[in-house]
Structures are given as structure tokens and as C-alpha cells.
Amino acid sequence: MTPETKKPVRIEFRSLGEADVAEVHRQQNSCCPAELADFFDVEPPYLPLTLEKFKNTIAEYNRKERTYLVGVFTHDGHLAGLAIYGAEFDATWPWISVLIFPEHRRKGFGRAAADELMAKAFGQTHAHSACCHVPGWSEAGLAFAPKVGFRAAGRSRRSYFMDGKFVDGFFFDILRSEYKGTGGG
């Protein structure tokens, strides 16, 4: 099957229940501690949070104005990852974050989540652009952002310290006109 004929992946955004928070905590304590630390801006990133602290971190996100933290669920109800739509600082320039857990990667869930968030941003709000930030250590994230339409917009030099060395962070954005020109919306 070619990529053009590939069946679209169906996802659903839902709020996180107790079992979902426990699953995210399990992921944070096993396969993706650095990714979840970056996703939630947790310092220091190398120390896993207790379940109670993790619940508090999620609750803090849910208290932010115009910021939505949701679970990315597969069509059959499995938690595949997380997504954040944040317009706390500027409703016309939201930031989008998507994190898919390792066992669900490369199956289209990340693309479906990013596409859905951008469709909402450009179809149901006054957003003139959307942005995302990718740590330099995330090769998959750096490859993924352009695939969903984001363009390189800048770099935050030495913004992470990983494995004894500094690593840059990268900013990406997409303008409404660019999104509309890609067939989106």
C-alpha cells in the first residue's frame, strides 16, 4: 500500500482519567523519562516524579488559561500518547505538542493528532500561526515537525544539558496561509 492510499488513522482526544494518569506515570518511569520531562517542562529531567507529583504536574497544566492537555486515544480506546494545545500567552499563536508512546509510534497516531490540532487551530480559532519546540536530542521530533507542515523558525542554543553536553532546541512554526496552501482546512 502506498502512502497516498494509506487509510487515515482515527484518534480521539479525551481528558485523562486516573488509569490514564497512572499509565503516563508508568511511561515516565520506564521508556520515555526525558521525553515526558521535556513535554511537561519538569526539572531535573533525569529524576522520575512520584505518582502524586505527576498528578500535580498534570493538574497544573489543566489550570492554565486556554491550554488543553489531552490523551491521544486509538480508535479502540488505548492511550497512545499525549497532546497539548496551548494558547495561554497569545490566542493567535498557539503552541502544539504531541508525544506518542514508543509502542504506538510509526503507526500514524502522531500525524493524526498534529493534523487534528492544526485543523482546530486554523479552522475554529483566529490563530494566524502555530508553533512547536523540539529538543535537539529528539531526532524523531526533528524529522516529524516538517512532515506535518511546520517550518524551521529558530533555535535556542544550549537549552538542554543531556549526557554531559549541551544540546540546542529548535522552534518550528506554520502560518495560516501555509496551512491552507497544504490542503489543510
Secondary structure as UniProt FT lines:
FT   HELIX           3..5
FT   STRAND          11..14
FT   HELIX           18..28
FT   TURN            29..31
FT   HELIX           33..40
FT   TURN            45..46
FT   HELIX           51..63
FT   TURN            65..66
FT   STRAND          67..74
FT   TURN            75..76
FT   STRAND          79..86
FT   TURN            91..92
FT   STRAND          95..100
FT   HELIX           102..104
FT   TURN            105..108
FT   HELIX           109..124
FT   STRAND          129..135
FT   TURN            136..137
FT   HELIX           139..147
FT   TURN            148..149
FT   STRAND          151..162
FT   TURN            163..164
FT   STRAND          165..175
FT   HELIX           176..181
FT   TURN            182..183
//
